[in-house]
Amino acid sequence: MDLVVCADFGSTFTKTLLVSLDDAAVVATAERRTTIDTDVLHGFTACRQQLARSEPAAADASVLACSSAGGGLRIAVVGNEELVTAEAGRRVALSSGGRVVHVGHGGLSKDGLAALHAADPDMLLLVGGTDGGNADVLVHAAEVLAESGWATPVVAAGNAEAAGAVTTVLGRAGVVHEMSPNVVPRIGVLAPEPARGAIRAVFLRHVIGGRHLSASAEFVQMLTGPTPDVVLTGTEVLAGLAGDVAVVDVGGATTDVHSVVEVDSEDAVLSRQVVAPTQLTRTVEGDLGMRWSAPSTVDAGIALAVAHRSEHTELTAAAQLRAADPGFVPAESTDFVQDLRLAAVACGAALRRHAGRQQVTLGASGRVLQRTGKDLREVELLVGSGGVFRHGSPEAVGDVLRGCTGVEVPGGWLLPRAPHLVVDRAYVLAAGGLLASAHPRVASALLRRHLCPDG
């Protein structure tokens, strides 16, 4: 039997699946706390040993892995115009598996450099200008970085006319950098894929090794990218099987939403966004979570009318308890009910922020139908991910996910209307993303079996 171990080094837990390449089956699973305080391979080794007890060949199986250990990938973005290149850069950074910790616009000044240092990013994404447009802002930003002795890796994905000068300036100063085609080659066009690949390459070559998460080079060798980037790849594969897909992943600190949705040409007419929605989108809500950010989850839920004001006192008490003890594990039935309610609030708020909104506004010519964001109404498959879903009963989890959908959602939110609902109980989305490049047939078969409604 030809086997591969798919591993996700999470911020809290390391999850592993032993997958048969012969029949795309999950042979065994194992999970351990991520040993960030010692060496991340210690937890992984314990997982492999457990897998080997189920299937001895796991001890020698090859490994494909992703990681968000050590806080995930922190990306700062510096662009030119706030509403065009800076916003485009932010979206690209998110789709690349990063957590955006700073967005600057108008180039890079001395004050901007100070703010950039204060954000303490793992990587800087430098964007600006359409191809053939003004190259001065991008080149000046590179010069400011070079003169300051900037030590963090840079991905430059701006005006093609500036690429040669940026490479020269950063290279002479010894700044580690990767060049990429422009993320906004022309107004109204967002081209994230090349920059996404460049960010992944820098993450693997420079960021992970620099964090010293393991004393062994084996850790870096087994990685293929940041976990959110890999999960988004898995979502792409799933969309090829099931149509438009959205994934909502509720964690202790953040709630991530991934979507692959065909963009309707009508959006370009109704949308007032300078940077149009893209087929592939990821958002990260750092104030929505089940533990560390539980109190702000309640506040956001009230503000977005996902939670009722009458619930505020009870939900806030439950949230504060969990924030004070992030390792809290539900023991009583009331605890489970409160966890599911917090998950419902986090999901509802995160999907609203990810999705678009359609409203009638008054303009100079009278009433105008205006649409912003991404239209999720035709999503055919909504996937729930995260421990609260994997360990909850199918009925209760189904109620949570159903509460995030509907034909008429108050507020004009463009949420999924009537999708199939499924939970990633076997944690195969990350595995599908890991397998997609080297073993595409296996990735597709694995995701079809576990996540597609028709199996």
DAFENTA-V640482 format. One record per pair of residues at least 4 apart in sequence whose C-alpha atoms are under 8 Angstrom apart, sorted by the first residue. I is the first residue (numbers start at 1). GAP is how many residues later the second one is. Records with the same first field share a line. If there is no record, write none. Layout:
BEGIN
I->GAP + GAP
END
This chain:
BEGIN
1->19 + 20 + 21
2->18 + 19 + 20
3->15 + 16 + 17 + 18 + 19 + 54 + 55 + 58 + 59
4->14 + 15 + 16 + 17 + 54 + 57 + 58 + 59 + 60
5->11 + 12 + 13 + 14 + 53 + 56 + 57 + 58 + 59
6->10 + 11 + 12 + 13 + 57 + 58 + 59 + 425 + 428
7->7 + 8 + 9 + 10 + 56 + 57 + 58 + 59 + 424
8->6 + 7 + 8 + 57 + 58 + 59 + 60 + 219 + 422
9->4 + 5 + 6 + 25 + 31 + 56 + 57 + 58 + 59 + 60 + 218
10->4 + 5 + 24 + 57 + 58 + 59 + 217
11->23 + 57 + 58 + 59 + 60 + 61
12->21 + 22 + 57
13->18 + 19 + 20 + 21
14->17 + 18 + 19 + 20 + 29 + 30
15->14 + 15 + 16 + 17 + 32
16->13 + 14 + 15 + 28 + 31 + 32
17->9 + 10 + 11 + 12 + 13 + 414
18->8 + 9 + 10 + 11 + 33 + 40
19->5 + 6 + 7 + 8 + 9
20->4 + 5 + 6 + 7
21->4 + 418 + 421
23->419
24->418 + 419 + 421 + 422
25->421
27->28
28->23 + 26 + 27
29->22
30->17 + 18 + 20 + 21
31->16
32->11 + 12 + 14 + 15
33->10
34->6 + 9 + 10 + 35
35->4 + 5 + 6 + 7 + 8
36->4 + 33 + 34 + 177
38->4
39->4 + 174 + 175 + 176
40->4 + 173 + 174
41->4 + 173 + 178
42->4
43->4
44->4
45->4
46->4
47->4
48->4 + 10 + 11
49->4 + 10
50->4
51->4 + 5 + 7 + 8
52->4 + 5 + 6 + 7
57->4
63->159
64->158 + 159 + 160 + 370 + 371
65->157 + 158 + 159 + 160 + 369
66->157 + 158 + 159 + 160 + 161 + 164 + 368
67->5 + 156 + 158 + 159 + 160
68->4 + 5 + 158 + 159 + 160
70->141 + 143
72->26 + 27 + 154
73->24 + 25 + 26 + 49 + 50 + 130 + 153
74->24 + 25 + 26 + 27 + 46 + 47 + 48 + 49
75->18 + 23 + 24 + 25 + 26 + 27 + 46 + 47 + 48 + 49 + 50
76->24 + 25 + 26 + 27 + 40 + 43 + 45 + 46 + 47 + 48 + 49
77->9 + 12 + 13 + 16 + 23 + 25 + 26 + 27 + 47 + 48 + 49 + 50
78->8 + 11 + 25 + 26 + 27 + 29 + 30 + 46 + 47 + 48 + 49 + 50
79->6 + 7 + 10 + 24 + 25 + 26 + 27 + 28 + 47 + 48 + 49 + 59
80->4 + 5 + 6 + 25 + 26 + 27 + 47 + 48 + 49 + 57 + 58
81->4 + 5 + 24 + 25 + 47
82->4 + 5 + 22 + 23 + 24
83->4 + 191 + 192
84->4 + 190 + 191
85->4 + 42 + 43 + 44 + 98 + 99
86->4 + 17 + 18 + 19 + 41 + 42
87->4 + 188
88->4 + 95 + 96 + 102 + 187
89->4 + 36 + 37 + 38 + 94
90->4 + 10 + 13
91->4 + 190 + 191
92->4 + 91 + 100 + 103 + 104
93->4 + 5 + 6 + 7 + 32 + 103
94->4 + 5 + 6 + 188 + 189 + 190
95->101 + 133 + 134 + 137 + 185 + 186 + 187 + 188
96->100 + 101 + 103 + 104 + 130 + 132 + 133
97->129 + 130 + 131 + 132 + 133
98->128 + 130 + 131
99->185
101->18 + 20
102->14 + 17
104->4 + 8
106->31
107->21 + 30 + 31 + 33 + 34
108->4 + 5 + 32 + 33 + 36
109->4 + 32 + 35
110->4 + 34
111->4
112->4
113->4 + 32
114->4
115->4
116->4 + 5
117->4
121->31
122->30 + 31 + 85
123->29 + 30 + 31 + 32 + 84
124->28 + 29 + 30 + 31
125->29 + 30 + 31 + 32
126->12 + 28 + 29 + 30 + 31 + 32
127->11 + 29 + 30 + 31 + 32 + 55 + 56
128->7 + 9 + 10 + 29 + 30 + 31 + 56
129->4 + 5 + 6 + 8 + 9 + 29 + 30 + 55
130->4 + 28 + 29 + 30 + 52 + 54 + 55 + 56 + 57
131->27 + 28 + 29 + 30 + 51 + 53 + 54 + 55
132->27 + 28 + 29
133->26 + 28
134->25
135->4 + 24 + 26 + 27
136->4 + 26
137->4
138->4 + 20 + 21 + 24 + 28
139->4 + 23 + 26 + 27
140->4
141->4
142->4 + 24 + 27 + 28
143->4 + 23 + 26 + 27
144->4
145->4 + 5 + 25
146->4 + 23 + 24 + 27 + 29
147->26
149->24 + 26
150->25
151->24 + 25
152->23 + 24
153->22 + 23 + 24 + 49 + 53 + 54
154->21 + 22 + 23 + 24
155->22 + 23 + 24 + 25 + 40 + 43 + 44 + 47
156->7 + 10 + 21 + 22 + 23 + 24
157->22 + 23 + 24 + 25 + 26 + 38
158->4 + 5 + 22 + 23 + 24 + 25 + 26 + 27
159->4 + 22 + 23 + 26
160->21 + 22
162->4
163->4 + 16
164->4
165->4
166->4
167->4 + 10 + 12
168->4
169->4
170->4 + 5 + 6 + 7
171->4 + 5 + 6
177->25
178->20 + 24
179->19
180->14 + 15 + 18
181->4 + 13 + 14
182->9 + 13
183->7 + 8 + 9 + 11 + 12
184->4 + 5 + 6 + 7
185->4 + 5 + 6
188->86 + 87 + 88
189->86 + 87
190->85 + 86 + 88
192->4
193->4
194->4
195->4
196->4
197->4
198->4
199->4
200->4 + 25 + 26
201->4 + 24
202->4 + 5
203->4 + 5 + 22 + 23
204->4 + 5 + 16 + 19 + 20 + 21
205->4
206->4
207->4
208->4 + 5 + 12
209->4 + 11
214->5
217->4
218->4
219->4
224->6 + 210
225->4 + 5
226->4
227->4 + 203
228->4
229->4
230->4 + 200 + 203 + 204
231->4 + 198 + 199 + 201 + 202
232->4 + 26 + 27 + 50 + 201
233->4 + 199 + 200 + 203
234->4 + 195 + 196 + 197 + 198 + 199 + 200 + 202 + 209
235->4 + 10 + 11 + 12 + 23 + 24 + 25 + 194 + 198
236->4 + 24 + 44
237->4 + 195 + 196 + 199 + 206 + 207 + 210
238->4 + 5 + 7 + 206 + 209 + 210 + 213 + 214
239->4 + 5 + 6 + 21
241->203 + 207 + 211
242->138 + 139 + 210
243->18 + 136 + 137 + 138
244->15 + 16 + 17 + 18 + 134 + 135 + 136 + 137
245->14 + 15 + 16 + 134 + 135 + 136 + 137 + 138
246->11 + 12 + 13 + 14 + 15 + 130 + 133 + 135 + 136 + 137
247->10 + 11 + 12 + 135 + 136 + 137 + 138
248->7 + 8 + 9 + 10 + 99 + 102 + 103 + 134 + 135 + 136 + 137
249->6 + 7 + 8 + 135 + 136 + 137
250->4 + 5 + 6 + 39 + 40 + 93 + 96 + 97 + 134 + 135 + 136 + 137 + 138
251->4 + 38 + 39 + 40 + 135 + 136
252->37 + 38 + 39 + 40 + 41 + 42 + 74
253->33 + 34 + 35 + 36 + 37 + 38 + 39 + 40 + 41
254->30 + 31 + 32 + 33 + 34 + 35 + 36 + 39
255->29 + 30 + 31 + 33 + 34 + 91 + 92 + 95
256->26 + 27 + 28 + 29 + 94
257->25 + 26 + 27 + 93 + 94 + 97
258->22 + 23 + 24 + 25
259->20 + 21 + 22 + 23
260->19 + 20 + 21
261->18 + 19 + 115 + 118
262->17
263->4 + 14 + 15 + 16 + 111 + 112
264->4
265->4
266->4
267->4 + 104
268->8
270->99 + 100 + 101 + 102
271->5 + 99 + 100 + 101 + 102
272->98 + 99 + 100
273->99 + 100
276->97
277->96 + 97
278->96
282->72
283->71
285->65
286->7
287->6 + 7 + 9 + 10
288->5 + 6 + 8 + 9 + 12 + 58 + 61 + 62
289->4 + 5 + 8 + 54 + 57
290->4 + 7 + 29 + 32 + 49 + 52 + 53 + 56
291->28 + 31 + 32 + 34 + 35 + 36 + 37
292->30 + 31 + 32 + 34
293->4 + 30
294->4 + 25 + 26 + 28 + 29 + 48
295->4 + 21 + 24 + 25 + 28
296->4
297->4 + 45 + 48 + 49
298->4 + 9 + 14 + 17 + 18 + 21 + 44 + 47
299->4
300->4 + 49
301->4 + 5 + 6 + 44 + 45 + 47 + 48
302->4 + 5 + 6 + 7 + 10
304->45
306->39 + 42 + 43
307->4 + 5 + 38
308->4
311->4
312->4
313->4
314->4
315->4 + 23 + 27
316->4
317->4
318->4 + 20
319->4 + 23
320->4
321->4
322->4 + 5 + 6
330->5 + 6 + 9
331->4 + 5
332->4
333->4
334->4
335->4
336->4
337->4
338->4
339->4 + 49
340->4 + 48 + 56 + 57 + 60
341->4 + 59
342->4
343->4 + 45 + 57
344->4 + 56 + 57 + 59 + 60
345->4
346->4
347->4 + 54 + 57
348->4 + 55 + 56
349->4
350->4
351->4 + 53 + 64
352->4 + 61 + 62 + 63
354->19 + 20
355->18 + 19 + 20 + 21 + 58 + 59 + 60
356->15 + 16 + 17 + 18 + 19 + 20 + 57 + 58 + 59
357->14 + 15 + 16 + 17 + 18 + 54 + 55 + 56 + 57
358->11 + 12 + 13 + 14 + 54 + 55 + 56
359->10 + 11 + 12 + 52 + 53
360->7 + 8 + 9 + 10
361->6 + 7 + 8 + 9
362->4 + 5 + 6
363->4 + 5
374->40
375->39 + 40
376->38 + 39 + 40
377->37 + 38 + 39 + 40
378->38 + 39 + 41
379->37 + 38 + 39 + 40
380->36 + 38 + 39 + 40
381->38 + 39 + 40 + 41
382->19 + 34 + 37 + 38 + 39 + 40
383->38 + 39 + 40 + 41 + 68
384->5 + 17 + 37 + 38 + 39 + 40
385->4 + 5 + 38 + 39 + 40 + 42
386->4 + 38
387->4
388->4
389->4 + 8 + 34 + 36
390->33 + 34 + 35
391->34
392->4 + 5
393->4
394->4
395->4
396->4
397->4
398->4 + 23
399->4
400->4
401->4 + 20
402->4 + 19
404->11 + 12
405->4 + 10 + 11 + 12 + 13 + 14
406->9 + 10 + 11 + 12
407->9 + 10 + 11
408->4 + 9
409->4 + 5 + 6
420->33
422->29 + 31
423->28
424->4 + 5 + 26 + 27
426->24
427->4
428->4 + 18 + 19 + 22
429->4 + 18
430->4
431->4 + 12
432->4 + 10 + 11 + 12 + 14 + 15
433->4 + 10
435->4 + 5 + 7 + 8
436->4 + 5 + 6 + 7 + 8
439->4
440->4
441->4
442->4
443->4
444->4
445->4
446->4
447->4 + 5
448->4 + 6 + 7
449->6
450->5
451->4
END
